[in-house]
Amino acid sequence: MAAPSSRSVRLRYSLPTVSTPISTRAYLYPRLEPTPALSFAVCDLGCDAGIVITASHNPKEYNGYKVYGPDGCQITTEMTGEIQAAIDAV
C-alpha cells in the first residue's frame, strides 16, 4: 500500500474528534488496512458504525468515505438520507 499523504493523516486523526459525541469511543487502526478489515472490526468490536476513508487508484470524484452499519455492511440509501438530513439541519 502507498504511504498516506499528510492531508490523509490529518483527516484520520481529526475525524473521530469531530464526528463523535463525548460518550462515544472511536477506534483507529495503527496502520493502513484493506476495507474488509473495517467490516470485521465493526462486528468484532460491537460498534454501531464504522467509517473508511477511500483514496487509492480511483479517480478523485470517487474518493471520500464509506459508512458501515453495525452489521459490517455499507449503510443503505435510506440511512444515507437520514445522515444527510442531520448534516443539513446543523
PEQUI-V52934 format. One record per residue. N is the residue number from 1. PHI is phi in radians with two decimals (999 if undefined). PSI is psi in whole degrees, -180 to 180 (NA if undefined). Layout:
n=[N;N]
phi=[PHI;PHI]
psi=[PSI;PSI]
This chain:
n=[1;2;3;4;5;6;7;8;9;10;11;12;13;14;15;16;17;18;19;20;21;22;23;24;25;26;27;28;29;30;31;32;33;34;35;36;37;38;39;40;41;42;43;44;45;46;47;48;49;50;51;52;53;54;55;56;57;58;59;60;61;62;63;64;65;66;67;68;69;70;71;72;73;74;75;76;77;78;79;80;81;82;83;84;85;86;87;88;89;90]
phi=[999;-1.29;-1.22;-1.25;-1.31;-1.11;-1.15;-1.11;-1.12;-1.07;-1.11;-0.99;-1.52;-1.56;-1.00;-1.09;-1.20;-1.61;-1.85;-2.18;-1.17;-1.00;-1.48;-1.84;-1.74;-2.02;-1.89;-2.18;-1.24;-1.37;-2.66;-1.12;-2.36;-1.23;-0.92;-1.03;-1.12;-1.18;-0.99;-1.08;-1.11;-1.00;-1.24;-1.11;-1.60;1.19;-1.36;-1.37;-2.87;-2.55;-2.20;-2.07;-1.55;-1.89;-3.00;-2.47;-1.42;-1.32;-1.04;-1.01;-1.20;-1.75;-1.44;2.78;-2.52;-2.10;-1.95;-2.01;-1.48;-1.12;-1.52;1.47;-1.79;-1.04;-1.17;-1.38;-1.06;-1.08;-1.12;-1.05;-1.09;-1.16;-1.13;-1.09;-1.10;-1.15;-1.15;-1.13;-1.33;-1.37]
psi=[147;154;141;150;165;-33;-39;-41;-44;-43;-42;-42;-20;-28;-49;-30;-42;-14;1;137;167;-36;8;142;136;135;139;138;146;-4;171;140;153;154;-42;-22;-32;-45;-45;-47;-41;-46;-47;-37;-4;36;155;-26;168;150;132;132;125;130;98;-118;-5;153;153;-30;-13;-4;155;-129;156;143;134;141;-178;-15;-1;3;156;145;159;167;-37;-46;-37;-43;-39;-41;-45;-39;-39;-40;-44;-27;-14;NA]
